[in-house]
Structure formats: structure tokens, C-alpha cells
Amino acid sequence: MAKNSFATLREGSTGDAVVNLQDCLKLVGVYSCKSNGVFDERTKAAVIKFQKNNAMTADGIVRRATMSALVRCWWY
């Protein structure tokens, strides 16, 4: 994977990228579960809530646009 590439995250994804996603979702107040690195139904529900709150397509899939919006919300 290229240095600046972004892996799409969805239900069933696992690993450090999912832990980072869950931590970001916690910081913006839509996820309160343990960051365990498993993109499960609770993580998907939090992603959908975030997407709806930010007028995005609410499909529960984290593509570059969703992650960028999460980072912007957390950073500002």
C-alpha cells in the first residue's frame, strides 16, 4: 500500500486502523464501547450516526471522506 493511501474500513475489518477509528468516534461522542480493533455492528452504528450528523451518505463504510470529516471534527 502506498504511503498516502487509505484503506476503506467496514464491518468485518480488524486491526490498528479500526482502533484508531474507534478512538476518533469516541472523541466526537458517537462511540462509547472499548476500542478493540474489530469493526462490529456497534462500530458500524457509530459510523452511521456520525455520517448522518455530518450530512454524509450514511452507509457505515469509512472511506477517505468520512475519515477526513472525523479528523476535522476532532481537530477543531
N, C-alpha and C positions, 0 to 999 in steps of 0.2 A: 504494500500500500504506500502511495506517495506521502511525503511528509505533511502536506497540507490537505490531504484527502479526509473525508468524513464518512464514517460507516453509519449507514442507516440503522437505527435501533427500533426493534418491535418486540411484541410478545414472543418469548422464547429466546431472545438474546441474553447473553450472560457475559460477565467479566467486569473489568475495571471501568470500562466506558459506561456500563449500566450503573455502577456505584456512583460515578460522577454525576450521571443524570439524576439519580435518586437524591443525591445531596443538593443539587440545584433545585429540584422540585420542592425539597424541604425548605430551602431558603426563600422561595417565593410563596410558601404557605399552602401548597396543594397536596403535600405528601407527608404523612406523619409516621409511616412504618420504618422499620430498620432498613438501612441501606445494605442490602445483601448481595447485590450484583446479579440478581435474577429479575428479568423483565417479566413480571407476572401480571395477573389481572388487576391487582391494586396499583401497580406502576402504570399500566395502561389507562386506568380510570383517572389517575392523577394527570397524565399527559393530556387526556381528552379535556379534563377540566381546565387545564392551563390553556390549551388551544382555543376552547370556547371563550374563555375570559379575554383572549387576545385577538378575537375575530379571525381566527385561522381555521382552515379545514380541520375539523375535529375527528380524526381517524385513529388517533392513538399511536401513530407511527412518527418517530422522531427522525426527521430529515434535517438537512442543514438549516432551513428557515426556522423550524421550531427550536433547535438548539441555539441559534443566534438570538432569537427572541428571549429565550430563558436567560442567556448570559446578559443581555441588555437589561432585563428586569432586575436581575440580581446585582448588576454593577451599578445601576442608577437608582 
